[in-house]
Amino acid sequence: MGEVLALTFSLPASTVVWHVRTVVRHRRRYHHGLEFLSLSQEQSTLLAACLAGLERAEEKFNRCLIPNPSERQERTGRGY
């Protein structure tokens, strides 16, 4: 952890290629938590908007385990 990386990617439905610097803050097997070091204010706003529209992986996983919405509500207390 603490390693600085150069990351190149595009957001979904965008042709703009981002080149940013990140630092590894968390790692568990093949999952990594990165802190962005070089985002502009505009990039930060765009990234936050993109992430706000995504579903958390654990919620998607729970839906796969409990496919019936009423049963999911009973087990988790949440209807999604």
C-alpha positions as CSV (number, residue, x, y, z in Angstrom):
1,M,0.0,0.0,0.0
2,G,1.1,3.5,-0.6
3,E,2.2,2.8,-4.1
4,V,1.6,5.7,-6.6
5,L,0.0,4.6,-9.9
6,A,-0.7,6.2,-13.2
7,L,-4.3,5.3,-14.2
8,T,-5.9,5.8,-17.6
9,F,-9.6,5.2,-18.1
10,S,-12.9,6.6,-19.6
11,L,-16.2,6.9,-17.8
12,P,-19.1,5.0,-19.3
13,A,-20.7,6.7,-22.3
14,S,-17.8,9.0,-22.6
15,T,-15.0,9.2,-25.2
16,V,-12.8,11.4,-23.0
17,V,-9.7,9.5,-21.7
18,W,-8.6,10.5,-18.2
19,H,-4.9,10.3,-17.2
20,V,-4.7,10.6,-13.4
21,R,-2.3,9.7,-10.6
22,T,-3.6,7.6,-7.7
23,V,-2.2,6.0,-4.6
24,V,-3.2,2.6,-3.3
25,R,-4.9,3.0,0.1
26,H,-6.5,-0.4,0.5
27,R,-6.1,-3.9,-1.0
28,R,-7.8,-7.2,-0.4
29,R,-6.9,-9.9,-2.9
30,Y,-7.8,-8.4,-6.3
31,H,-9.8,-5.5,-4.9
32,H,-8.0,-2.2,-4.5
33,G,-9.0,1.1,-3.0
34,L,-7.4,4.1,-4.7
35,E,-7.1,7.7,-3.7
36,F,-7.1,10.1,-6.7
37,L,-4.3,12.6,-6.5
38,S,-4.6,14.7,-9.6
39,L,-8.3,15.2,-10.3
40,S,-9.5,18.7,-11.4
41,Q,-12.7,20.1,-9.8
42,E,-14.5,19.2,-13.1
43,Q,-13.3,15.6,-13.1
44,S,-14.2,15.2,-9.4
45,T,-17.7,16.4,-10.1
46,L,-18.1,14.2,-13.2
47,L,-16.8,11.1,-11.3
48,A,-19.1,11.8,-8.3
49,A,-22.1,12.0,-10.6
50,C,-21.1,8.8,-12.4
51,L,-20.6,6.9,-9.1
52,A,-23.9,8.2,-7.6
53,G,-25.7,6.3,-10.4
54,L,-24.0,3.0,-9.7
55,E,-25.3,0.2,-7.5
56,R,-23.1,-1.0,-4.6
57,A,-21.6,-4.4,-5.3
58,E,-23.0,-5.8,-2.0
59,E,-26.5,-4.8,-2.9
60,K,-26.3,-6.4,-6.3
61,F,-24.8,-9.6,-4.6
62,N,-27.7,-9.7,-2.1
63,R,-30.2,-9.5,-4.9
64,C,-28.6,-12.5,-6.5
65,L,-28.8,-14.5,-3.3
66,I,-32.4,-13.5,-2.5
67,P,-34.1,-12.9,-5.9
68,N,-37.7,-12.4,-4.6
69,P,-38.3,-8.8,-3.5
70,S,-40.7,-9.6,-0.7
71,E,-38.3,-12.2,0.7
72,R,-35.4,-9.8,0.4
73,Q,-37.4,-7.2,2.4
74,E,-38.1,-9.7,5.2
75,R,-34.4,-10.8,5.4
76,T,-32.6,-7.5,5.0
77,G,-35.2,-4.9,6.1
78,R,-34.7,-3.3,2.7
79,G,-36.8,-3.6,-0.5
80,Y,-34.0,-3.2,-3.0
